[in-house]
Amino acid sequence: MTKPQQPQNQEAHHDEATINLPRRSLLQSAGVFAGASMMGLSTGGVWAAGSDKPEKTEVRIGFIPLTDCASVVMASVLGFDKKYGIKIVPTKESSWASVRDKLVNGELDAAHVLYGLLYGVQMGIGGAKKDMSVLMTLNNNGQAITLSKKLADQGAVDGAGLAKLMAREKREYTFAQTFPTGTHAMWLYYWMAANGIHPLKDAKVITVPPPQMVANMRVGNMDGYCVGEPWNHRAIADGIGITAATTQDIWKDHPEKVLGTTDEFTKKYPNTARAMTAAILEASRWIDASLSNKTKMAETIADKSYVNTSVDVINQRILGRYQNGLGKTWDDPNYMKFFNDGAVNFPYLSDAMWFMTQHKRWGLLKTDPDYLAVAKAVNRIDIYKDAAAMAKVNVPKDVMRSSKLMDGTVWDGKNPAAYAASFKIKA
């Protein structure tokens, strides 16, 4: 199994007893064994006999240093990949633009990637147009909007407070997201608009890679940002920012990162795509199975070769323990989820369509696409269902789901063009 580099500080140590579990124990801990029709573990995999063997045995999966890269990392570290006849090589990237470029040119086979980034590439609005594939959703929830302590000291501790301050103190306000078509840009815009702030007219919005958010806020380059964990809690730990909102406040159990690849890859290596998905599904289930597993995951990904931060900065919010940096603490039941009996991982068509509606809302898409047709082409539910069967994961009955967002708007995917046009604040 792939072992991460050893950490340079004691705070980010690995639980070697967990990382080096015997192969049999690892597979038992996942609670998944192949059926009688599958090949035995002694042959190195659980794919169906013959033509279903993975065409490519080593896969390079890119990731950005964020808590929600965990299922990709743990699939490699715990050896779930070997069970399905592949070797996952997690590849740390510097920015989402780098992930995009390396996916498109084939340097990466797949990636832990922003849902909206992948659809931006599909639609030709986030770089060169290329047909892409979503294999599974990696997580729900677990992002946040951070405002600087300077703003908080002036009363901007939430959306309403920020709107009042911006109306009172006329100056240029700068906010950061992680990629123009990505999830964090869409959460930030949605939250600002729901509070009466036009994100494109009332503020300057810049793009900053996730690991650089805290450093940029420390030197005053932005007033606020939206990013994944642990970089919101890190701002609190460093005393430079406060949490104004969590993304689960915006949309409970929202889709976030996906396992993305190109349509070219899924056509050339369909069995490999399925094996990757099955291995990461097993890792997702393992993470959510217990508090102990979550703690072991945090100890692993805190290492400098992955997220490169302290275990505690990751652990707090992964266990649902939140603080806003102003003395308020709470236990959030809607913390980052990786599995939730498979409900997290299913690539709902309505989730994909929502990002396209927001791209249309903010002028990134100039006309309404055929929302449903695009989602059906990109979200590979066929591959996901095969992988879920291999990993014995429940599959939701419906390819759509209904959700109520923070402003009371209900999204169910039934009339995407009308939904995109319905917002008072838009481009």
N, C-alpha and C positions, 0 to 999 in steps of 0.2 A: 504493500500500500504506500501511497505517496505520503511522505512525512514533511511537515512544514519545517522551516529553519527554526533553530532554537532561539527563544527570545533573549534580549539583552538585559532585561530587568526582571526582578522576581515577581512583580505585580502581574506580568503577562505570562506566567508559566503555564505549561501544558500539564494536564493530568495524564502522565505517561501510562498509568495503569489502564486508562480508557483508550488512549491512542493505540496502545500495543496489545489490545485484547486479542486472544487467539481468534482465528477466522471463524470457527464454529460458534464461539460466543457472540461475535459481532452479528452473525446472521440470526442467531436465536434472539438477540436483543431487538432485532427488527421485527421478529415474529412472522417472517415470511420464508417459506420454503417452496420450491417448485413442486408442481403436481406430478403425478405418475407419467404424464405425457411429455414432461420436460426432461432435458438432459440433466444428468447428475452433476453435483457440485464438483466432483473430481475432474470433470472435463473443463471446468473454468467458467461455466455460465448457466443461465436458466432460459435461454432462448429455445424456441421450438426447434426440433431436429431439422437439419438440412438447410434449406434456402434462407431461413430466418436469421442465420448467424450474422453479426455485425460486419458490414463491408469494410469498416475502418476501425481499427482497434485502439488507436490513440486519438483523443479529441482534446483540442485546446479550447478552453472556455474562458473568455475574458470576464473580468469583474472589476468593479470600482470599490475602494475601501469603504464599505458601508455594512452595517449590521445585517442587512437583508441579502448579502452575498453568502450567508451562512450555509444554506442547503447545498450550494455548489461545492463549497470548500469541504463540508462534512461528508458529502458523497465520495470525495476523493480520500480524505483522511481516514474515514472509517471503512473504506474498502467496498462500499456498495457498488461502485463501478465495476469491480472485478467480477462480482456476482453475475453481471450481465455481459461479460465478455469484452469490456472496454477498459481503458485507462483514461481517466479524466485528469488533464493537466490544467489546474487553475492558473490563469495568467493575469497578473495585476496590471491594470491600465491607469493612466494618469488623468484621463478626462473622458466624458461621454463622446466627444468628437473623435477621440482616438478609437474608442470602441466601435463607433459607427464605421469609420474608415477601414478598420481591420476586418470587420465583418463583411463589408462590401467587397474588399479585395481578396478575401479568402485567407488572410493571415490568421484569423480566428475561425474555428469551426462553428462556434456558438458563443453566446454571452448572456450574463446577468445584465439586463438592459432595461431602460425606461420604456414602459409601454408606448408612450407617445412618441419617443424617438423612433422606434421601429416603424410605427405608422407614418411618421414624417418621411422616412426613407421610401416607404411603399408609395406614398402619394407625390414624391418628388419635391417636398417642401422643407426638408431638413437635410439637404445634400442631394447628391446625384440620385435619380430615381432608380430603384431596383426592387424586384419582387422579393418579399420577405415572408418568413414564417414564424408564428408564435406557437411554441410547443406546449407551454404550460405557464400558469401564473406562479410566481415564486413566493409572494407574500401579500397579505392585506395589512393596511394600517401602518403605524409606526414612523411617520414623518412628522414634521412640525414647522411652524413659522416662528422664527426668532426675531425679536426686536432688540436693538441696542439698549444698554442700561441708560444711556443718555436720553433716549426717547422715553423710556419707562419713568425716569425721574421727572419728565415733563407731563406725565399722565397717560402716555400711550402704552397701556399694559394689555390692551385687547383691540379688536377691530374698531369698536366704537370710539375708544380713546384715541386711536391713531387718526381716525377721520376728523375728530374735533381738533387735534393738534395741527393736522395738515391744513385745516380751514383757517386756523388762528395764526399759525406761524408760516407765512408764505415764503418758501424757499424751494430749492430743488431737493427732492427726496429720492434717494437711490436704494433700490431693492435688488437682490440677487436671486436668480434661480440657476438651475444646473444645466439646462439645455433648452433652446427656444421652443421646441415642440414637445418637450418632456413632461412628465407627471408634475414635477415641482413647479414649473411655470404655470401649469393649469390650476394647481391647488392655490398658488399665490394669487393668480388673477381672479379666480372664483371667490376667494375669501375677501379680497379687497373690494370687488364689485358688490358683493353681498352687504358690505358695510358702506356702500355709497361712494367708493373711491374708484375712479377709472384708472386701471393700472397702466394704460398706454398713453394717457393724456395728463394725468395728475402726478406722474412719477417717472423717473428714469429707471429702466430695468436692464440689468447687466447679467452676463453669464459667467459663473465662477465654478470650477470643479469642486465637488463636495469636500475633499480633504483640505481645501484652501479657504473655506468659508470663515472659520474661526480667526485665522491669521488676518484675513482682509477686514473683518469687523474690528479686530483689535487695533488696527491702524486707522480706522475711520473711513474705510472705502465704501461702506454701505450702512444704511439705517436699519435694514432688516434683510432676512433671507428665508427662503424655504428650501429645506434639504432633508435627507434621510438621517436617521440616527447612525452613529452616536454624536453627530456634530451639532445637534441642538442641546443635548445634555452637556456636552463638552463646553459650550459657551457659558452655561450656568456654573459649571465646575470652575471655570477660569474667571468667573466674575465679570464677564463682559456683555452678557445678554440675558434675556428672559424669554420664556415660552409664552407667546401670545395666543396660540391656538395649536392644537394637534390636528393632523389631517383626518383622523377618525371623528373629530368634531365637525369637519366639513362633510364627510361622507363615511358613515360607519361601514367598516369592512370593505373599503374601496380597493380596487385593483392597484397594484404598484409596479414592482419589477416583474419581468417575464423572462423565460428562457427563450431567447430569440436566435434565429439563424436565417439563412437565405433560402428562398424557394429552390434555388439551384442545389443546395446541400440536401434538402429533404428529398428531392427527386433522385439524386445520385446515391445517397446513403440512407434510404428509409429505415433500414433495420438499426443502423447506428443512431439515428434520431430517436427511435423508439427506446433503445437501450439507455441512452442518456436520460431521457424523460423518466423511465422507470427507476433508474438509480437515484435521481434527484428527488423523485417522489418518496422513495424509501428514506432518504435523509431528512426530508421535510417531516415525515411522520415521526422519525426518531427525535428530532428537535422538540416537537410539541408533546411528546409522550410523557415528560416529567420535568419538574423543576430542576432535578439533578442533571438531566440531559441539557437543559438550557444553560445551566451554569458551566458544564463542561464545554459546550459550544462557545460560550463567551470567552473562556480561558484559551481556547484554540484560536479563535479569529482575532483576539486582541494582539496576537503576535505581530512583529514588525513586517513579516512577509505577507500579512493580510491587511487588517485595518490599522494596526500600529497605534494603539491607544491603551489606556489602562482597562483592566477587566471590569472595574467598578463602573466606569463610564458606560460600558455596554450593558452590564448586568442590570442596572437600575430599571431602565425602561423595558428591557426584554422580559422582566418579571412583572411589568405593569405598575412599577413604583415611580410615580411622577412627582416632580416639584417644578414650580414655575420660575424659581429664582427670586421670588418676592416673599417667600415665607409660606406659600400655600403648598401643601402636599396632598396627594390623593392616590388611591388605587384605581387604575383605569382597567375595566374589564375588556376594553377593546384595544389592547396593546397589539404589537406586531404578532401576527399569526402566520405560521408557515404551512399548516396542514388543515386543521379543523375538519377532520374526517373526510378530506378530499375536497371540501367546499372551496378552500382557498385556491386550489391548483387548477381547477377546471377552467379552460379558456372560453368563458362566456362570450358569445357574440355581442351581447349588449354592452359589455365592458369596453370592447374594442370600438364599437360605434360611438360611445360617449366621447372618447378622445377626438374622434373626427368631428363631432358636433362642436367641441370647444375650439378646434382648429378653424372651423368655419366661423364660429362666433367672433374670434379675434382676428379675422382677416387673413389667416395663414392659408386657408383654402378659399379661393375666390368664388367658387361655385359649389353647390351641394353634390357630393359624389353619390354613387349608388351604395349607400352605407352598408346595407345588408350583404350585397354581393361582394364588396371588398372584404368585409369581416369574414365571410365564409371562405374566401380564397386564402386569407392570411392565417386565421386561427385554425390550426390543424387538429380539429377535434377527432378525426379518424386516428391519427397517430397517438393522441392522448389516450383515447379509449383502449387501444391495444396495450399501451404501456401500463395503464391503470389495471387492466386485467392481469398482466404479468406480475404486478406488485400487489395485487389483491386490494385495490383501493376502490371505494365506492364512487360511482359517477352520478352526478345530479341528473334528474330526468329531463330538465328543460335547458335549452341552450341560451335562454334569456333569463334575466333576473330583474326584480324591481327594487329600487332603492329610493329613499327620501333623503335629499341633501339639506344642508344647513338652512337654506332659505325657504324650505318647505316644498321646493320643486321635486316632483317625482319623476324619476327616469326609469323607463321600462323598455326602451328600444323600439316602441311601436310606431312612432312618427318622428324620426330623427331630424328631418328637415324643419318641421314645425318647432321642435324643441330648440334647435340651434337658433332659430329666428325669434324665439319668445322672450329673450332676455332684454331688459331695459338698458343695461349697460353692456355695450359691445363695440366692436370696431366700426 
